[in-house]
Amino acid sequence: MNTKNYSTPTKRYKRLVSAIHNIYRLLTSTYELRDFMIRFTRLIAQMFGAKYSMVLLLDASKKYSVFRCVISGKKRFISETRKRISSALEKKIINTAQTIKKRHFLAVPIICEDIMGIIVLGTDNKNAGVANLDDELLLTLTQQAIIGIKNLQLYEEQQKTVLGSIKSLVTLLDVRIPQEYAHSPYFSRLVIAIAHEMRLDESQIKSLKYASMLHDAGKIDIPLAILTKTTKLTPKELSIVQRHPLRGAEILRPLQILRPVIPIIMHHHEKYDGSGYPSRLKGDKIPLGSRVMAVADAFEAMVYGRPYRERVSFDAAIKEIKKKSGTQFDPRVVEAFLRAVRLIKTKKYLQLITK
């Protein structure tokens, strides 16, 4: 008996339910189009027992591919560059929007109003070829995958819009805040390096990246006389400065997609022992992203310098971070920082502090 015969209604129904469940799990666990496409290509190869699987996406003209993933056995090829369609098979599918089924391959169009891509499955089974590859099942899975592709494409466009907004805000801040108070070009890199050492997930790292660029957004309302003051602040001036995390959160709150960033910004001046501001949060009640930012922010302030604080050496700054582990800083974050700081280009920091 051929175990790959899915012709009986019960077997086919069970296979369909299992396939849709697998696609659903893929849709709910993937946040980047590239990752989704790779996993989808691998999934359909496994589900259909294909030796070769290829998924490509087209640009608006239908003359170029903008993404192509090929999995053949244990080998994987990925192209994210814009390339002209040259394959006769691919051109035929694009022009006809029809499924093509031959002895050793099955090719189907990805259609959402118009053709947007192609899926090809291949086998070297000389006896059955692709006769047992259920093209209707593959089309059903493709329709489910389209939901993920369109959603992730929309999400990536939103990310580009958000990044544009962030860059505009950062530019505004760079003009407003004196250079002596700005962070070095390596601040975001340090924050992300710490996050990687702590094995944070992709969404947490993305939020930290945005927070590292915008955590001082609230300083835009602080008078320059206070921002540039080199002597000790009065209690009233200190109160104004300490309101900047809350003000930064207020400025960014209308940007819906930046909602995960707001708690990080609001609490990046909290201290692990509860003596920070604005909410005097303590320990794990401080958002993890804020605890990461606090260490990186303090290190930068020491090695890069501020008008109200002289620069210290790279080693002295690390010693100070270690000293305040458990009081000002989360010990776990400090440990991750110590690993990360060895990986970043410390020479760049040293060049900055010797200028």
C-alpha positions as CSV (number, residue, x, y, z in Angstrom):
1,M,0.0,0.0,0.0
2,N,1.3,3.4,-0.9
3,T,1.5,5.4,2.4
4,K,1.6,8.7,0.5
5,N,-1.9,8.2,-0.9
6,Y,-4.0,11.0,0.6
7,S,-7.1,10.3,-1.6
8,T,-9.4,9.0,1.1
9,P,-11.4,11.8,2.6
10,T,-10.4,11.0,6.2
11,K,-6.7,11.0,5.5
12,R,-6.9,14.1,3.4
13,Y,-9.0,15.9,6.0
14,K,-6.6,15.1,8.8
15,R,-3.6,16.2,6.7
16,L,-5.4,19.4,5.9
17,V,-6.1,20.2,9.5
18,S,-2.5,19.3,10.5
19,A,-1.1,21.5,7.7
20,I,-3.3,24.5,8.6
21,H,-2.3,24.1,12.3
22,N,1.3,24.2,11.4
23,I,0.9,27.3,9.3
24,Y,-1.1,29.0,12.2
25,R,1.8,28.2,14.6
26,L,4.2,29.7,12.1
27,L,2.1,32.8,11.7
28,T,1.9,33.4,15.4
29,S,5.6,32.9,16.2
30,T,7.3,34.8,13.4
31,Y,7.8,38.6,13.4
32,E,10.0,39.2,10.4
33,L,9.2,38.5,6.7
34,R,12.6,37.0,6.0
35,D,12.3,34.5,8.9
36,F,8.7,33.6,7.9
37,M,9.7,32.9,4.3
38,I,12.6,30.7,5.3
39,R,10.5,28.7,7.8
40,F,7.6,28.4,5.4
41,T,9.9,27.1,2.6
42,R,11.3,24.5,5.0
43,L,7.8,23.6,6.3
44,I,6.3,22.8,2.9
45,A,9.3,20.8,1.9
46,Q,8.9,18.7,5.1
47,M,5.1,18.4,4.8
48,F,5.2,17.2,1.2
49,G,8.4,15.2,1.4
50,A,10.0,17.3,-1.3
51,K,13.7,17.2,-2.0
52,Y,13.6,20.7,-3.3
53,S,11.5,23.7,-2.3
54,M,11.6,27.3,-3.5
55,V,9.5,30.3,-2.6
56,L,10.0,33.7,-4.2
57,L,8.2,37.1,-4.0
58,L,7.8,39.5,-6.8
59,D,8.0,43.3,-7.1
60,A,5.1,45.3,-8.4
61,S,6.3,45.1,-12.0
62,K,6.3,41.2,-11.8
63,K,9.6,41.3,-13.7
64,Y,11.8,41.0,-10.7
65,S,12.0,38.9,-7.6
66,V,12.7,40.7,-4.4
67,F,13.1,37.6,-2.2
68,R,14.0,34.1,-3.0
69,C,14.5,31.1,-0.6
70,V,15.6,27.7,-1.9
71,I,16.0,24.7,0.3
72,S,17.6,21.6,-1.3
73,G,18.3,18.8,1.1
74,K,20.5,20.3,3.8
75,K,21.5,23.3,1.6
76,R,19.8,26.7,1.8
77,F,20.0,29.7,-0.5
78,I,18.5,33.1,0.3
79,S,18.5,36.2,-1.9
80,E,17.0,39.5,-0.8
81,T,18.3,41.5,-3.8
82,R,16.2,42.6,-6.7
83,K,16.8,40.2,-9.6
84,R,15.2,40.0,-13.0
85,I,13.1,36.9,-13.6
86,S,14.9,34.8,-16.2
87,S,13.5,31.3,-15.7
88,A,11.1,30.1,-18.4
89,L,9.0,28.3,-15.8
90,E,8.8,31.3,-13.5
91,K,7.8,33.5,-16.5
92,K,5.1,31.1,-17.5
93,I,3.5,31.0,-14.0
94,I,3.7,34.8,-13.8
95,N,2.0,35.2,-17.2
96,T,-0.7,32.6,-16.7
97,A,-1.2,32.6,-12.9
98,Q,-1.8,28.9,-13.3
99,T,-0.5,25.8,-11.4
100,I,2.1,23.7,-13.4
101,K,2.4,20.0,-12.5
102,K,5.0,17.8,-14.1
103,R,6.5,14.5,-13.2
104,H,9.1,15.8,-10.9
105,F,7.9,19.2,-9.8
106,L,4.9,21.2,-8.8
107,A,4.7,24.9,-9.2
108,V,1.9,27.2,-7.9
109,P,1.4,30.9,-8.0
110,I,1.0,32.9,-4.8
111,I,-2.0,35.1,-5.5
112,C,-3.6,37.9,-3.5
113,E,-5.7,39.9,-6.0
114,D,-2.7,39.7,-8.3
115,I,0.2,37.3,-8.5
116,M,2.8,38.2,-5.8
117,G,5.1,35.1,-5.8
118,I,5.7,31.5,-6.8
119,I,6.2,28.2,-4.9
120,V,8.0,25.3,-6.5
121,L,8.3,21.8,-5.0
122,G,10.5,19.1,-6.6
123,T,11.2,15.4,-6.0
124,D,13.5,12.8,-7.5
125,N,11.1,9.9,-6.8
126,K,11.4,8.1,-10.1
127,N,8.3,5.9,-9.4
128,A,5.7,8.4,-8.2
129,G,7.3,11.7,-9.0
130,V,5.0,14.5,-7.8
131,A,1.8,12.5,-8.6
132,N,1.1,12.3,-4.9
133,L,1.8,15.9,-4.1
134,D,-1.6,17.4,-3.4
135,D,-1.7,20.6,-5.3
136,E,-5.0,21.6,-3.8
137,L,-3.6,21.2,-0.3
138,L,-0.5,23.3,-1.3
139,L,-2.8,26.0,-2.7
140,T,-4.8,26.0,0.6
141,L,-1.5,26.4,2.6
142,T,-0.5,29.1,0.2
143,Q,-3.7,31.1,0.9
144,Q,-2.9,30.8,4.6
145,A,0.7,31.9,4.1
146,I,-0.5,35.0,2.1
147,I,-2.1,36.3,5.4
148,G,1.3,36.1,7.1
149,I,3.2,37.6,4.1
150,K,0.8,40.6,3.8
151,N,0.8,41.2,7.5
152,L,4.5,41.1,7.8
153,Q,5.0,43.3,4.7
154,L,2.6,45.8,6.3
155,Y,4.5,45.5,9.6
156,E,7.8,46.2,7.9
157,E,6.3,49.3,6.2
158,Q,5.1,50.5,9.6
159,Q,8.6,49.9,11.0
160,K,10.1,52.0,8.2
161,T,7.6,54.8,9.1
162,V,8.4,54.5,12.8
163,L,12.2,54.5,12.1
164,G,11.7,57.7,10.0
165,S,9.8,59.3,12.9
166,I,12.5,58.3,15.3
167,K,15.3,59.7,13.1
168,S,13.4,63.0,12.8
169,L,13.0,63.1,16.6
170,V,16.7,62.3,17.1
171,T,17.7,65.0,14.7
172,L,15.6,67.5,16.5
173,L,17.2,66.4,19.8
174,D,20.7,66.6,18.4
175,V,20.0,70.2,17.4
176,R,18.4,71.1,20.8
177,I,20.8,69.3,23.2
178,P,24.4,70.4,23.4
179,Q,26.9,68.0,22.0
180,E,28.5,67.6,25.4
181,Y,25.3,66.0,26.7
182,A,24.8,63.7,23.7
183,H,25.6,60.0,23.6
184,S,28.5,58.6,21.5
185,P,27.7,56.9,18.2
186,Y,28.3,53.6,20.0
187,F,25.6,53.9,22.7
188,S,22.9,51.9,20.8
189,R,25.5,49.3,19.9
190,L,26.4,48.8,23.5
191,V,22.7,48.6,24.6
192,I,22.0,46.0,22.0
193,A,25.2,44.0,22.8
194,I,24.1,43.8,26.5
195,A,20.6,42.6,25.3
196,H,22.2,39.9,23.2
197,E,24.3,38.8,26.1
198,M,21.2,38.5,28.2
199,R,19.6,36.4,25.4
200,L,16.6,38.8,25.1
201,D,14.2,38.0,22.3
202,E,13.9,39.9,19.0
203,S,11.0,42.1,20.0
204,Q,12.8,43.1,23.2
205,I,16.0,44.0,21.4
206,K,14.1,46.1,18.8
207,S,12.4,48.0,21.6
208,L,15.7,48.6,23.3
209,K,17.2,49.8,20.0
210,Y,14.4,52.5,19.7
211,A,14.6,53.3,23.4
212,S,18.4,53.9,23.1
213,M,17.8,56.5,20.4
214,L,14.9,58.2,22.2
215,H,15.3,57.8,26.0
216,D,16.2,61.5,26.4
217,A,13.3,62.8,24.2
218,G,11.9,64.5,27.3
219,K,14.9,66.8,27.6
220,I,13.6,68.8,24.7
221,D,11.5,70.9,27.1
222,I,14.3,71.5,29.6
223,P,15.6,75.1,29.4
224,L,19.1,75.2,27.9
225,A,20.3,77.2,30.9
226,I,19.7,74.0,33.0
227,L,20.9,71.6,30.4
228,T,24.3,73.4,30.1
229,K,24.8,74.2,33.7
230,T,28.2,73.0,35.0
231,T,27.6,73.6,38.7
232,K,25.3,71.8,41.1
233,L,21.6,72.0,40.2
234,T,19.2,73.7,42.7
235,P,16.3,71.5,44.0
236,K,13.9,73.1,41.6
237,E,16.3,72.6,38.6
238,L,16.8,69.0,39.7
239,S,13.1,68.5,39.8
240,I,12.8,69.8,36.2
241,V,15.5,67.4,35.0
242,Q,14.0,64.4,36.8
243,R,10.7,64.9,34.9
244,H,12.3,64.2,31.6
245,P,11.6,60.4,31.5
246,L,7.8,61.1,32.0
247,R,7.9,63.9,29.5
248,G,9.6,61.6,27.0
249,A,6.9,59.0,27.5
250,E,4.2,61.7,26.9
251,I,5.9,62.8,23.6
252,L,6.1,59.2,22.3
253,R,2.8,57.8,23.5
254,P,0.8,58.9,20.4
255,L,3.0,56.6,18.3
256,Q,1.1,53.4,18.8
257,I,3.9,51.1,17.5
258,L,6.3,52.6,20.1
259,R,4.2,51.6,23.1
260,P,6.6,48.8,24.2
261,V,9.4,51.4,24.3
262,I,7.6,53.8,26.7
263,P,8.1,51.9,29.9
264,I,11.8,51.5,29.1
265,I,12.2,55.3,28.6
266,M,10.0,56.1,31.6
267,H,12.1,54.1,34.1
268,H,15.6,54.2,32.8
269,H,16.7,56.4,35.7
270,E,15.3,54.0,38.4
271,K,17.9,52.3,40.6
272,Y,18.0,48.7,41.6
273,D,17.8,49.5,45.3
274,G,14.7,51.7,44.8
275,S,16.4,55.1,45.2
276,G,16.0,56.3,41.6
277,Y,13.3,58.3,39.8
278,P,10.6,58.9,38.8
279,S,8.7,56.1,40.6
280,R,11.3,54.7,43.0
281,L,10.8,51.2,41.6
282,K,13.0,48.5,43.0
283,G,14.6,45.3,41.7
284,D,12.6,43.3,39.2
285,K,9.7,45.8,39.3
286,I,11.9,48.0,37.1
287,P,11.3,47.0,33.4
288,L,14.2,44.8,32.2
289,G,14.9,47.2,29.3
290,S,15.2,50.1,31.7
291,R,17.8,48.1,33.8
292,V,19.8,47.5,30.7
293,M,19.6,51.2,29.7
294,A,20.7,52.3,33.2
295,V,24.0,50.5,33.0
296,A,24.8,51.6,29.4
297,D,23.7,55.2,30.2
298,A,25.9,55.4,33.3
299,F,28.9,53.9,31.5
300,E,28.6,56.4,28.6
301,A,28.3,59.3,31.0
302,M,31.5,58.3,32.7
303,V,33.7,57.6,29.6
304,Y,32.2,60.1,27.3
305,G,32.0,62.9,29.9
306,R,29.5,65.6,30.7
307,P,29.9,69.3,31.4
308,Y,29.0,68.6,35.1
309,R,31.2,65.5,35.3
310,E,34.8,64.9,34.2
311,R,35.6,61.9,32.1
312,V,37.1,58.9,33.7
313,S,39.2,56.1,32.2
314,F,37.6,53.1,30.5
315,D,38.8,50.8,33.3
316,A,37.7,53.2,36.0
317,A,34.2,53.3,34.5
318,I,34.0,49.5,34.5
319,K,35.2,49.4,38.1
320,E,32.5,51.8,39.1
321,I,29.8,49.8,37.3
322,K,31.0,46.7,39.2
323,K,31.0,48.6,42.5
324,K,27.4,49.6,42.1
325,S,26.1,46.2,41.1
326,G,23.2,45.3,43.4
327,T,22.6,48.9,44.5
328,Q,22.3,51.1,41.5
329,F,22.4,48.3,38.9
330,D,20.8,44.9,38.4
331,P,23.7,42.3,39.0
332,R,22.5,40.2,36.0
333,V,22.7,43.2,33.7
334,V,26.2,44.1,35.0
335,E,27.4,40.6,34.3
336,A,26.0,40.9,30.7
337,F,27.6,44.3,30.4
338,L,31.0,43.0,31.4
339,R,30.8,40.3,28.7
340,A,29.4,42.8,26.1
341,V,32.0,45.5,26.7
342,R,34.7,43.1,25.8
343,L,33.1,42.5,22.5
344,I,32.5,46.1,21.4
345,K,35.3,48.1,19.9
346,T,36.8,49.6,23.0
347,K,39.4,51.4,21.0
348,K,36.6,53.6,19.6
349,Y,35.6,54.6,23.2
350,L,39.2,55.2,24.1
351,Q,39.6,57.5,21.0
352,L,36.5,59.5,22.1
353,I,37.8,60.0,25.7
354,T,41.2,61.1,24.5
355,K,40.0,63.8,22.1
